[in-house]
Every structure is written in C-alpha cells, then in structure tokens.
Amino acid sequence: MQVPQRLYSLDELKLNGIEAISLLSPVDATLGAIERNLQIAAILSGSAAWYALDLSPQQILFVSLGVLFLWTLDLVSFNGGVGTLVLDTIGHTFSQKYHSRVIQHEAGHFLIAYLLGILPKGYTLTSLDALKKEGSLNIQAGTAFVDFEFIEEVNRGKVTATMLNRFSCIALAGVATEYLLFGYAEGGLSDINQLDALLKSLGFTQKKADSQVRWAVLNTILILRRHEKARSKLAEAMTRGKSVGVCIDIIEKSISDDDL
C-alpha cells in the first residue's frame, strides 16, 4: 500500500489529478449506442415486414408477445446473458475503442491483484470467450482470482482490514485504468456495485464507505501510474491470449525489486 489510510476529501483527490465523478459513475456509451441502434433496426425491420408480408394486427401481437417472452426468459434464466453476449460481441467486432478499453480494464484488475498479493487464475476478454470457457451465459468476461480466503471471510461476515483494502483496490482497478487512459470510465459499473454491496453488508456507514472507496481510488491510481509500463505490456500479452503464467512473468520482468 502506498498512501496512508484516512478519509480523503474530493478536493484532495483533485489535487492528485483525480475527478471522482469521471471514475466512479461509469456509463457504457458504446454498448448503449449499439443497443439503441439495434432497437431502431428492430422497429424498422418489423415495420418493413408488416408492410411486405401484410401481417394482421393479431399476427403482429403474437410476434410482439413472442419477442417479449424471449426477452423476459433471458432476464430471468440468464440474468440478461444473451443480450449481453450479443452487445459485447458486436462491440468487440465493430468498435476498436470498446475492444481496447475492455482489454486495458482487465489488465488493470490483473496487475493490481498481482501486486497486492492476490494471484490471478484466469481471464476472459469477451462474453463469447467466457461462454466457451465456462459454458454458462451467467458468467461475464473478466479476471478471476485465487480468493478462497476472501470468500471465507465474506461468508463469515468478518473481513480483515488488510483483505478489504486489497479487494477494494482490485475492484476499482478497472475503472481506474480506464480513467487514466481515456479521462473517464465507461465499464466497471458492476465492480463498483459489488464493492458498494460488500461495504453495506459489512455494516459500513455512508461516510465510512466513502472513506474506503476514496482511499482505494487514490491508492490504486498511484500504483497504476507508477507501473504504467508493466500494465501496457500486460495488456499486449492479454490481447494475444497469453497464459496467466506468461502474463505474470511479463509483470515481474517489467518491474524492478525496488519498485515493488
């Protein structure tokens, strides 16, 4: 850990070049735009089919109910996994910015976890990769860790300060990386929500939760700035689909013992 743990004000974060609102309120504009375009295309296609096939109002109703049923089934059975898979696949295929952002985001998680003593055990960069590896639509792309000790502590309802600090930084590493590279974060809302839910489950007051998050943001940003070269090389390796072992070797070769 690099910075003392205390309550940092938003002004103190700004003095360190951090605009919290741009980091902690991510909105995925890329996938949002893709989703809106798909909805418009669906409406136009439906209208064209109506005129071309001369469908009756009753037939239109049945088709609409069928689409609504499939959408509801996806939400209930797969937690929106099918929709996420479609949007994510289109995003990676047609948006180089989205593709790059996801890779950098996961490289941030991977690097911070390893530097803080939590071993990454695998990663996926797309929802399609996650589906192929895990065989489930409920699993999103991301980085997985050897976190048995942390899970045990969470299940007991008592998480040590050291473990909480580590996982707070890891949770925010993705949005922090995006912020450093692009000036704002688009992905990572689920990471923030999970951290927020954890802090609430541990009985944190809003003030105490804010203190934990602001400290973790500052600490994570400073670590990422210090090891920018390692993160960049790690992202390149992850782009090429290198193994976890190779990725760790790249980190160790990019960072001297004095920097650890």
C-alpha positions in Angstrom: 0.0 0.0 0.0 1.3 3.4 -0.9 -0.8 6.0 0.9 -1.9 6.4 4.5 -5.5 5.2 5.1 -7.8 8.0 6.1 -10.7 10.0 4.8 -9.7 11.9 1.7 -11.8 14.8 0.5 -12.8 15.2 -3.1 -10.5 18.2 -3.3 -7.6 16.1 -2.2 -8.4 13.7 -4.9 -8.5 16.6 -7.4 -5.0 17.7 -6.2 -3.8 14.3 -7.3 -5.4 14.7 -10.7 -8.5 12.5 -9.9 -12.0 13.6 -10.8 -14.1 11.1 -8.8 -17.3 11.6 -10.8 -15.5 10.6 -14.1 -14.2 7.4 -12.4 -17.0 6.2 -10.1 -20.0 6.8 -12.3 -19.3 4.8 -15.4 -21.8 4.8 -18.3 -21.1 2.4 -21.2 -21.8 4.8 -24.1 -20.5 2.4 -26.7 -22.8 -0.5 -25.8 -25.6 1.9 -25.1 -25.4 3.3 -28.6 -25.2 -0.3 -30.1 -28.3 -1.2 -28.1 -30.3 1.8 -29.3 -29.3 1.1 -32.9 -30.4 -2.5 -32.6 -33.7 -1.3 -31.2 -34.2 1.1 -34.0 -33.2 -1.6 -36.6 -35.7 -4.0 -35.0 -38.5 -1.4 -35.2 -37.7 -0.6 -38.8 -37.5 -4.3 -39.7 -40.7 -5.0 -38.0 -42.4 -2.2 -39.9 -41.0 -3.3 -43.2 -42.1 -6.9 -42.5 -45.6 -5.7 -41.6 -46.0 -3.9 -45.0 -44.2 -6.6 -47.1 -46.0 -9.6 -45.6 -49.3 -7.8 -45.0 -49.5 -9.1 -41.4 -52.7 -8.7 -39.5 -52.8 -6.8 -36.1 -53.3 -10.2 -34.4 -50.2 -11.6 -36.0 -48.2 -8.5 -35.0 -49.5 -9.0 -31.5 -48.3 -12.7 -31.4 -44.9 -11.7 -32.7 -44.6 -9.0 -30.1 -45.6 -11.3 -27.3 -43.0 -13.8 -28.6 -40.2 -11.3 -28.5 -41.3 -10.1 -25.1 -41.3 -13.7 -23.8 -37.8 -14.3 -25.1 -36.5 -11.1 -23.6 -38.1 -12.0 -20.2 -36.7 -15.5 -20.4 -33.2 -14.1 -20.9 -33.5 -11.8 -17.9 -34.9 -14.5 -15.6 -32.9 -17.5 -16.7 -29.6 -16.0 -17.8 -29.6 -12.6 -16.0 -29.6 -10.9 -19.3 -26.7 -13.0 -20.5 -28.0 -13.5 -24.1 -28.4 -9.7 -24.5 -25.0 -9.1 -23.0 -23.4 -11.7 -25.3 -24.9 -10.1 -28.4 -24.0 -6.5 -27.4 -20.5 -7.4 -26.3 -19.8 -9.4 -29.5 -20.9 -6.6 -31.7 -18.9 -4.1 -29.6 -15.7 -6.1 -29.9 -16.3 -6.7 -33.6 -17.1 -3.2 -34.8 -15.6 -0.9 -32.1 -11.8 -0.9 -31.7 -12.2 1.6 -28.9 -14.5 -0.7 -27.0 -12.2 -3.7 -27.6 -9.2 -1.8 -26.4 -11.0 -0.4 -23.4 -12.0 -3.9 -22.2 -8.5 -5.2 -22.5 -7.0 -2.3 -20.6 -9.7 -2.6 -18.0 -8.9 -6.3 -17.3 -5.2 -5.6 -17.4 -5.7 -3.1 -14.6 -7.5 -5.7 -12.5 -4.9 -8.3 -13.2 -1.9 -6.1 -12.4 -3.3 -4.6 -9.2 -4.3 -8.0 -7.9 -0.9 -9.5 -8.5 1.0 -6.5 -7.0 -1.2 -6.7 -3.9 -0.6 -10.4 -3.4 -3.8 -11.9 -4.9 -3.0 -14.4 -7.6 -5.0 -14.2 -10.8 -6.1 -17.6 -12.0 -7.6 -16.8 -15.4 -9.2 -14.1 -17.6 -11.6 -13.7 -20.5 -11.9 -10.6 -22.6 -15.3 -11.2 -24.3 -18.6 -12.7 -23.3 -18.2 -15.2 -26.0 -14.8 -16.4 -24.5 -16.5 -16.6 -21.1 -19.3 -18.7 -22.6 -16.8 -21.1 -24.3 -14.7 -21.5 -21.2 -17.4 -21.7 -18.5 -20.3 -23.0 -20.6 -22.7 -20.5 -19.0 -24.4 -17.3 -20.1 -24.5 -16.1 -16.5 -20.7 -15.7 -16.4 -19.4 -12.4 -17.7 -16.0 -11.7 -19.1 -13.4 -10.7 -16.6 -10.4 -11.7 -14.4 -10.7 -14.5 -11.9 -8.6 -14.7 -8.8 -7.4 -17.2 -6.2 -9.6 -15.6 -3.5 -10.7 -18.5 -1.3 -9.6 -16.7 1.9 -11.5 -13.6 1.0 -14.7 -15.6 0.2 -14.5 -17.4 3.5 -14.2 -14.1 5.4 -17.1 -12.6 3.5 -19.2 -15.7 4.3 -18.4 -15.3 8.0 -19.4 -11.6 7.8 -16.0 -10.6 9.1 -13.4 -9.3 6.6 -10.0 -8.2 7.9 -8.9 -4.7 7.1 -6.0 -5.9 5.0 -8.1 -8.2 2.9 -10.8 -5.5 2.4 -8.2 -3.0 1.3 -6.8 -5.4 -1.2 -10.1 -6.2 -2.8 -11.3 -2.6 -2.7 -8.3 -1.7 -4.9 -8.7 -4.7 -7.1 -12.4 -3.9 -7.6 -11.6 -0.3 -8.6 -8.6 -1.1 -10.7 -10.5 -1.5 -14.0 -12.3 1.9 -13.8 -9.1 3.5 -12.5 -7.2 2.2 -15.6 -9.9 3.5 -17.9 -9.8 6.9 -16.2 -6.0 7.1 -16.6 -6.1 6.2 -20.3 -9.3 7.9 -21.5 -10.1 10.5 -18.9 -13.3 8.7 -17.8 -14.6 5.2 -17.2 -17.3 3.5 -19.2 -17.1 -0.1 -18.0 -16.9 -1.4 -14.4 -20.3 -0.4 -13.0 -20.8 -3.9 -11.8 -17.4 -3.8 -10.0 -18.5 -0.6 -8.2 -21.9 -2.0 -7.3 -20.3 -5.2 -5.9 -17.9 -3.2 -3.7 -20.7 -1.0 -2.5 -22.8 -4.1 -1.7 -19.9 -5.6 0.2 -19.4 -2.5 2.3 -23.1 -2.3 3.1 -23.1 -6.0 4.1 -20.3 -5.3 6.5 -22.3 -2.5 8.2 -20.3 0.4 6.8 -21.9 3.8 7.2 -22.0 6.0 4.1 -19.2 8.1 5.5 -17.1 5.1 6.2 -17.8 3.6 2.8 -16.9 6.9 1.1 -13.6 6.9 3.1 -12.8 3.3 2.0 -13.6 4.0 -1.7 -11.7 7.3 -1.9 -8.7 5.8 -0.3 -8.8 2.8 -2.6 -9.2 5.1 -5.7 -6.2 7.2 -4.7 -4.0 4.2 -3.8 -4.9 2.3 -7.0 -4.4 5.3 -9.2 -0.9 5.9 -7.7 0.1 2.3 -8.2 -1.1 2.3 -11.8 0.8 5.5 -12.6 3.9 4.0 -11.1 3.7 0.8 -13.1 2.2 2.1 -16.4 4.9 0.3 -18.4 4.0 -3.1 -16.8 0.3 -2.5 -17.4 0.9 -1.6 -21.0 3.0 -4.8 -21.7 0.5 -6.9 -19.7 -2.4 -5.6 -21.9 -0.4 -6.5 -25.0 0.1 -10.0 -23.7 -3.6 -10.4 -22.8 -4.6 -9.2 -26.3 -2.6 -12.1 -27.7 -4.3 -14.5 -25.3 -1.1 -15.4 -23.3 -1.4 -17.6 -20.3 -1.6 -16.4 -16.7 1.9 -17.6 -16.2 3.3 -15.7 -19.1 1.4 -12.6 -18.0 2.8 -12.8 -14.5 6.3 -13.3 -16.0 5.8 -10.1 -18.0 4.9 -8.2 -14.9 7.9 -9.4 -13.0 10.3 -8.6 -15.8 8.7 -5.1 -16.2 9.1 -4.2 -12.5 12.3 -4.0 -10.6 12.5 -5.1 -7.0 12.9 -1.5 -5.9 9.5 -0.7 -7.4 7.6 -3.3 -5.5 
